[in-house]
Amino acid sequence: MINDSTPSSYSPTWNGDTRTTPPAVGDEREILTSFLDWHRATFELTCAGISPER
């Protein structure tokens, strides 16, 4: 589940992670929308495979 090439100071990533990394610099709107998209994708990865009954 966890990618071994991630530096220890970073949070773990999933194998097959399709999320795009948010930009480190940009205007406020670009940064905010990028991080919101990243968090939505994270939630989708976290919930993948969970049955609807849960």
VENLIN-V932270 format. One record per backbone hydrogen bond with DSSP energy under -0.5 kcal/mol. CO is the residue of the C=O (numbers start at 1). NH is the residue of the N-H. If there is no record, write none. Layout:
co = <CO | CO>
nh = <NH | NH>
//
This chain:
co = <1 | 3 | 7 | 13 | 14 | 27 | 28 | 29 | 30 | 31 | 32 | 33 | 34 | 35 | 36 | 37 | 38 | 39 | 40 | 41 | 42 | 43 | 44 | 47 | 51>
nh = <15 | 6 | 10 | 3 | 17 | 31 | 32 | 33 | 34 | 35 | 36 | 37 | 38 | 39 | 40 | 41 | 42 | 43 | 44 | 45 | 46 | 47 | 48 | 50 | 54>
//
